[in-house]
């Protein structure tokens, strides 16, 4: 095989090849249109004869055409990028969201116990930290299906939600959020706290003891576990773990246990955010005001 990089086999400098590529291509196109039987390809120009050694004229023509295409593409200069000026994102003076808390949000957005999404946002707002900006596109896309969720995301994102919608129109989200939330839109708020969380925990356990916790009752029991005061979560987890295997309630028990453990660990991560972050954020005028009350601290 001929080594095209060998100076001994090069018959023309690169500058001459660049000039002759157009003429070589025009000659090859004419022969290809009429056919090599009716119009044989002309002799190659200097520098292109390396690819004209095939015995079959049609194969030789294709070899020469491939060489010209590669040379033309390799020598083409890229067009200058379009002059698009992207405005900088609005400054957010709040502390960044801790990475473990952002991980919990990713799990919630992935469908894992997403009933706790409202509480995650309430915890974030109470802590006075930023949204995880890497998740903002997914949050805005999810908000297209739920105006109440979209309003919460935009309130906590500040001006960055409108900024992202404007600079990345491919997202397909509106620059401005909904002016009003339709009455038919589902609410986006943590479930109301019961007056006596201890009594709710006792009721949950009694349903299992009485073997009434079928899978059909799982949604209602998850909602009850999401509403109780966080200080009762360790007791609920401990008691559910002590219940022996029962084929009637085991699936529901495992689901409610995982849900309670998930909520408890999520609350513990937010509880580890330094208190100074909240004080610093509340004194920054660029931080959106918090309208939610404290969701409670885990034991």
C-alpha positions as CSV (number, residue, x, y, z in Angstrom):
1,X,0.0,0.0,0.0
2,X,1.3,3.4,-0.9
3,X,2.1,5.7,2.1
4,X,0.6,9.0,1.2
5,X,2.6,10.6,4.0
6,X,5.9,9.7,2.3
7,X,7.3,12.8,0.5
8,X,8.6,10.5,-2.2
9,X,5.1,9.6,-3.3
10,X,3.8,13.2,-3.2
11,X,3.6,14.7,-6.6
12,X,2.3,18.2,-5.8
13,X,2.4,20.5,-2.8
14,X,-0.7,21.0,-0.7
15,X,-1.3,24.5,-2.1
16,X,-1.6,23.1,-5.6
17,X,-3.9,20.3,-4.5
18,X,-6.2,22.9,-2.9
19,X,-6.4,24.9,-6.1
20,X,-6.9,21.8,-8.3
21,X,-9.6,20.1,-6.1
22,X,-12.4,22.0,-7.8
23,X,-11.2,21.2,-11.3
24,X,-10.7,17.6,-10.4
25,X,-14.2,17.3,-8.9
26,X,-15.8,18.9,-12.0
27,X,-14.0,16.4,-14.3
28,X,-15.1,13.5,-12.1
29,X,-18.7,14.6,-12.0
30,X,-18.9,14.8,-15.7
31,X,-17.6,11.3,-16.2
32,X,-19.9,9.9,-13.5
33,X,-23.0,11.5,-15.0
34,X,-22.3,10.1,-18.5
35,X,-20.7,6.9,-17.4
36,X,-17.1,5.8,-17.7
37,X,-18.0,3.7,-20.8
38,X,-19.3,6.7,-22.7
39,X,-16.9,9.3,-21.3
40,X,-13.8,8.0,-19.6
41,X,-12.5,10.0,-16.7
42,X,-9.8,12.4,-17.8
43,X,-6.3,11.9,-16.5
44,X,-5.9,13.1,-12.9
45,X,-4.4,16.4,-12.2
46,X,-1.0,16.6,-10.4
47,X,-1.3,15.2,-6.9
48,X,-4.4,13.2,-7.6
49,X,-2.9,10.4,-9.6
50,X,-2.2,8.3,-6.4
51,X,-5.8,7.3,-6.3
52,X,-6.2,6.5,-10.0
53,X,-4.4,3.0,-10.1
54,X,-7.5,0.8,-10.0
55,X,-7.9,-1.5,-13.0
56,X,-11.6,-0.8,-13.3
57,X,-12.2,2.7,-14.6
58,X,-15.4,3.1,-12.5
59,X,-13.6,2.0,-9.3
60,X,-10.7,4.4,-10.1
61,X,-13.3,7.2,-10.5
62,X,-14.8,6.5,-7.2
63,X,-11.4,6.3,-5.5
64,X,-10.5,9.7,-6.9
65,X,-13.9,11.2,-6.0
66,X,-13.5,10.0,-2.4
67,X,-10.1,11.5,-2.2
68,X,-11.4,14.9,-3.4
69,X,-14.3,14.8,-0.9
70,X,-12.0,14.1,2.0
71,X,-9.6,16.8,0.9
72,X,-12.3,19.4,0.5
73,X,-13.9,18.6,3.9
74,X,-10.6,18.5,5.7
75,X,-9.6,21.9,4.3
76,X,-12.8,23.7,5.0
77,X,-12.7,26.3,7.6
78,X,-15.5,26.3,10.2
79,X,-17.8,29.3,10.1
80,X,-17.5,31.7,12.9
81,X,-19.9,31.0,15.8
82,X,-23.0,33.2,15.8
83,X,-22.7,36.3,17.9
84,X,-25.1,35.3,20.7
85,X,-24.8,37.4,23.8
86,X,-26.1,35.4,26.8
87,X,-27.0,37.7,29.7
88,X,-25.5,36.6,33.0
89,X,-27.8,34.8,35.5
90,X,-29.2,37.0,38.3
91,X,-27.1,37.0,41.4
92,X,-28.4,35.0,44.3
93,X,-26.8,35.8,47.6
94,X,-28.1,32.8,49.5
95,X,-25.8,29.9,50.4
96,X,-25.9,27.0,47.9
97,X,-28.0,24.0,48.6
98,X,-26.0,21.3,50.3
99,X,-25.2,18.4,48.0
100,X,-26.9,15.8,50.1
101,X,-30.1,17.8,50.1
102,X,-29.8,18.1,46.3
103,X,-29.5,14.3,46.1
104,X,-32.8,13.9,48.0
105,X,-34.4,16.2,45.4
106,X,-33.1,14.2,42.6
107,X,-34.6,11.0,44.1
108,X,-37.9,12.7,44.6
109,X,-38.0,14.0,41.1
110,X,-37.2,10.5,40.0
111,X,-40.5,9.3,41.5
112,X,-39.2,8.0,44.8
113,X,-41.7,9.0,47.4
114,X,-42.6,12.2,45.5
115,X,-45.4,12.8,48.0
116,X,-42.6,14.5,50.1
117,X,-41.8,17.0,47.4
118,X,-43.8,19.8,49.0
119,X,-42.0,19.2,52.3
120,X,-38.6,19.3,50.6
121,X,-39.4,22.7,49.2
122,X,-40.7,23.9,52.6
123,X,-37.5,22.7,54.2
124,X,-35.4,24.4,51.6
125,X,-37.2,27.7,52.0
126,X,-37.0,27.5,55.8
127,X,-33.2,26.9,55.6
128,X,-32.8,29.9,53.3
129,X,-30.5,28.3,50.8
130,X,-30.6,28.3,47.0
131,X,-32.3,25.7,44.8
132,X,-29.9,23.2,43.2
133,X,-29.5,25.0,39.9
134,X,-28.6,21.8,38.0
135,X,-32.2,20.7,38.8
136,X,-33.9,23.9,37.7
137,X,-34.6,22.8,34.1
138,X,-36.3,19.6,35.3
139,X,-38.3,21.6,37.9
140,X,-39.5,24.1,35.3
141,X,-40.5,21.3,33.0
142,X,-42.4,19.6,35.8
143,X,-44.1,22.9,36.6
144,X,-45.8,22.9,33.2
145,X,-48.2,20.2,34.4
146,X,-48.8,21.8,37.9
147,X,-49.2,25.6,38.2
148,X,-48.9,25.5,42.0
149,X,-45.6,23.6,41.7
150,X,-44.4,26.0,39.1
151,X,-45.3,29.0,41.3
152,X,-43.3,27.5,44.2
153,X,-40.3,26.8,42.0
154,X,-40.3,30.3,40.5
155,X,-40.6,31.9,43.9
156,X,-37.6,30.0,45.3
157,X,-35.6,30.4,42.1
158,X,-36.0,34.2,42.1
159,X,-35.1,35.7,38.7
160,X,-33.1,32.7,37.6
161,X,-36.3,30.8,36.5
162,X,-37.2,33.6,34.0
163,X,-33.6,34.0,33.0
164,X,-33.3,30.3,32.1
165,X,-36.6,30.2,30.2
166,X,-35.4,33.2,28.2
167,X,-31.8,32.0,27.3
168,X,-32.9,28.4,26.7
169,X,-36.1,28.7,24.7
170,X,-35.7,25.0,23.7
171,X,-37.1,24.1,27.2
172,X,-40.5,25.2,26.1
173,X,-41.4,27.0,29.4
174,X,-42.8,30.4,29.7
175,X,-40.6,33.3,30.8
176,X,-43.2,34.5,33.3
177,X,-45.0,32.1,35.6
178,X,-48.8,31.8,36.0
179,X,-50.4,35.0,37.2
180,X,-53.0,33.1,39.0
181,X,-53.3,29.4,40.0
182,X,-56.5,27.8,38.7
183,X,-58.8,26.5,41.4
184,X,-58.8,23.1,39.7
185,X,-55.0,22.8,40.0
186,X,-53.8,20.4,42.6
187,X,-52.4,22.0,45.7
188,X,-48.6,21.9,46.4
189,X,-48.1,22.0,50.1
190,X,-47.2,19.5,52.8
191,X,-50.1,17.7,54.3
192,X,-51.6,19.4,57.4
193,X,-50.0,18.4,60.7
194,X,-52.5,16.5,62.9
195,X,-53.3,17.8,66.4
196,X,-51.9,14.6,68.0
197,X,-49.2,12.9,65.9
198,X,-48.7,10.2,68.6
199,X,-52.3,9.1,68.1
200,X,-51.8,8.9,64.4
201,X,-48.7,6.7,64.9
202,X,-50.8,4.4,67.2
203,X,-53.5,4.2,64.6
204,X,-51.1,3.3,61.9
205,X,-49.6,0.5,64.0
206,X,-53.1,-0.8,65.0
207,X,-54.0,-1.2,61.4
208,X,-51.1,-3.5,60.9
209,X,-51.7,-5.4,64.2
210,X,-55.3,-5.9,63.0
211,X,-54.1,-7.2,59.6
212,X,-56.1,-4.5,57.8
213,X,-53.1,-2.8,56.2
214,X,-53.7,-4.2,52.7
215,X,-52.0,-2.7,49.7
216,X,-55.1,-0.7,48.9
217,X,-54.6,1.2,52.1
218,X,-50.9,2.1,51.4
219,X,-51.6,5.6,49.9
220,X,-53.6,6.7,52.9
221,X,-50.9,5.3,55.2
222,X,-48.2,7.1,53.4
223,X,-50.1,10.3,53.6
224,X,-50.5,9.8,57.4
225,X,-46.7,9.1,57.7
226,X,-46.0,12.3,55.8
227,X,-48.2,14.4,58.0
228,X,-47.0,13.5,61.5
229,X,-44.6,15.6,63.6
230,X,-41.0,14.6,62.7
231,X,-40.2,13.7,66.3
232,X,-42.5,10.7,66.0
233,X,-40.8,9.3,62.9
234,X,-38.1,7.3,64.8
235,X,-40.9,5.6,66.9
236,X,-42.8,4.8,63.8
237,X,-39.8,3.3,62.1
238,X,-38.8,1.3,65.2
239,X,-42.3,-0.2,65.7
240,X,-42.8,-1.0,62.0
241,X,-39.5,-2.8,62.1
242,X,-40.6,-5.0,65.0
243,X,-43.7,-6.2,63.2
244,X,-43.2,-9.8,62.2
245,X,-43.7,-11.1,58.7
246,X,-47.4,-11.4,57.7
247,X,-48.2,-12.1,54.0
248,X,-51.4,-10.0,54.3
249,X,-49.6,-6.8,55.3
250,X,-45.9,-7.3,54.5
251,X,-46.0,-5.4,51.2
252,X,-47.7,-2.4,52.8
253,X,-45.5,-2.6,55.9
254,X,-42.3,-2.5,53.8
255,X,-43.6,0.4,51.8
256,X,-44.6,2.6,54.8
257,X,-41.4,1.7,56.5
258,X,-39.3,2.8,53.6
259,X,-41.4,6.0,53.3
260,X,-40.9,6.8,57.0
261,X,-37.2,6.1,56.8
262,X,-36.8,8.2,53.7
263,X,-38.6,11.2,55.3
264,X,-36.6,10.9,58.5
265,X,-33.3,10.9,56.7
266,X,-34.3,13.8,54.5
267,X,-35.2,15.8,57.5
268,X,-31.9,15.0,59.2
269,X,-30.0,16.3,56.2
270,X,-31.7,19.6,56.3
271,X,-31.3,19.8,60.1
272,X,-27.5,19.7,59.5
273,X,-27.5,23.0,57.6
274,X,-25.8,25.6,59.8
275,X,-28.1,28.0,61.4
276,X,-25.8,30.9,60.2
277,X,-26.9,30.1,56.6
278,X,-30.5,31.0,57.5
279,X,-29.5,34.2,59.3
280,X,-27.2,35.3,56.4
281,X,-29.9,34.6,53.8
282,X,-32.6,36.4,55.7
283,X,-30.4,39.6,55.8
284,X,-29.7,39.5,52.1
285,X,-32.2,41.8,50.2
286,X,-31.8,39.7,47.0
287,X,-33.4,36.6,48.7
288,X,-37.1,36.1,48.1
289,X,-39.0,36.4,51.4
290,X,-40.0,33.1,53.1
291,X,-43.7,32.7,53.6
292,X,-43.8,29.2,55.1
293,X,-43.4,28.3,58.8
294,X,-40.9,26.0,60.1
295,X,-41.6,22.4,59.1
296,X,-40.2,21.1,62.3
297,X,-36.9,19.5,63.3
298,X,-36.4,15.8,63.5
299,X,-35.3,14.2,66.7
